């Protein structure tokens, strides 16, 4: 280690070095807050992903809504649709028609025909 001439400060006690550390630390804190803070970049990316998912859900619900509106229109105006639903869902039968129910047995998977009066 070399001796310093009289009146000269040693190199490792340079006050500028502390200023650089202070400025660097403040910059690191600001950068960390910008990336990880409440409104930081990470939050922006998470919110963008949520926005994409919500837009997809809005699109899906809009499509489902259009389908349901079409079905409502058909039920209000089309007698064939009403008759089909009455037959399938409610089991209604016209006079003189015969209804056959097919029942699967669990043991063999065979179909048995059952005549309904």
C-alpha positions in Angstrom: 0.0 0.0 0.0 1.5 3.3 -1.0 1.6 6.2 1.3 -0.3 9.4 0.3 1.6 12.6 0.1 0.9 15.0 2.9 -2.4 16.9 2.5 -3.9 14.5 0.0 -7.0 12.4 1.0 -6.7 8.6 0.7 -8.5 7.2 -2.4 -11.0 5.0 -0.6 -12.4 8.0 1.2 -13.6 9.8 -1.9 -16.9 11.6 -1.1 -18.1 11.2 -4.8 -18.2 7.4 -4.2 -21.0 7.8 -1.6 -23.0 10.1 -3.9 -22.8 7.4 -6.7 -24.0 4.8 -4.2 -26.8 7.0 -3.1 -27.9 7.8 -6.6 -27.6 4.2 -7.6 -29.7 3.0 -4.6 -32.4 5.6 -5.3 -32.5 4.6 -9.0 -32.8 0.9 -8.0 -35.6 1.7 -5.6 -37.5 3.7 -8.3 -37.0 0.9 -10.8 -38.2 -1.7 -8.4 -41.3 0.4 -7.7 -41.9 0.9 -11.4 -41.8 -2.8 -12.0 -43.3 -4.3 -8.9 -45.3 -1.5 -7.5 -49.1 -1.2 -7.3 -49.4 0.4 -10.7 -46.1 -1.1 -12.0 -45.3 -3.1 -15.2 -46.1 -6.4 -13.5 -49.6 -5.1 -12.5 -50.1 -3.8 -16.1 -49.3 -7.2 -17.6 -51.7 -9.0 -15.1 -54.5 -6.5 -15.8 -54.0 -7.0 -19.6 -54.4 -10.8 -19.2 -57.5 -10.2 -17.2 -58.8 -7.8 -19.8 -58.3 -10.4 -22.6 -60.1 -13.1 -20.5 -63.0 -10.7 -19.8 -63.3 -9.8 -23.5 -63.4 -13.5 -24.4 -66.1 -14.0 -21.9 -68.1 -11.0 -23.2 -67.8 -12.4 -26.7 -68.9 -15.9 -25.6 -71.9 -14.5 -23.6 -72.9 -12.3 -26.6 -72.9 -15.4 -28.8 -75.0 -17.3 -26.2 -77.3 -14.3 -25.9 -77.8 -14.3 -29.7 -78.6 -18.0 -29.7 -81.1 -17.6 -26.9 -82.8 -14.7 -28.6 -83.1 -16.8 -31.8 -84.6 -19.6 -29.8 -87.1 -17.2 -28.2 -88.1 -15.9 -31.6 -88.6 -19.4 -32.9 -90.7 -20.4 -29.8 -92.9 -17.4 -30.2 -93.6 -17.9 -33.9 -92.9 -21.5 -35.0 -95.5 -24.1 -34.0 -93.2 -26.9 -35.1 -90.6 -25.9 -32.5 -93.3 -25.7 -29.8 -94.6 -29.2 -30.7 -91.1 -30.7 -30.7 -90.4 -29.3 -27.2 -93.8 -30.5 -25.9 -93.0 -34.0 -27.2 -89.4 -34.3 -26.1 -89.4 -32.4 -22.8 -93.0 -32.9 -21.6 -93.7 -36.3 -23.2 -96.9 -35.2 -24.8 -98.5 -37.5 -27.4 -101.1 -36.9 -30.0 -104.2 -39.1 -29.7 -103.8 -42.5 -31.4 -99.9 -42.4 -31.3 -97.9 -45.1 -29.8 -94.8 -44.3 -27.7 -91.9 -46.7 -27.3 -89.3 -46.2 -24.6 -85.9 -47.8 -24.9 -84.4 -48.7 -21.6 -80.7 -49.9 -21.2 -80.1 -52.5 -18.6 -76.9 -52.1 -16.7 -75.7 -55.7 -16.6 -75.4 -56.4 -20.3 -76.0 -53.0 -22.0 -78.9 -54.5 -23.9 -81.8 -52.5 -25.0 -85.3 -53.5 -24.0 -88.3 -52.2 -25.8 -91.2 -51.1 -23.6 -94.6 -50.1 -25.0 -96.3 -47.2 -23.3 -100.1 -47.1 -23.4 
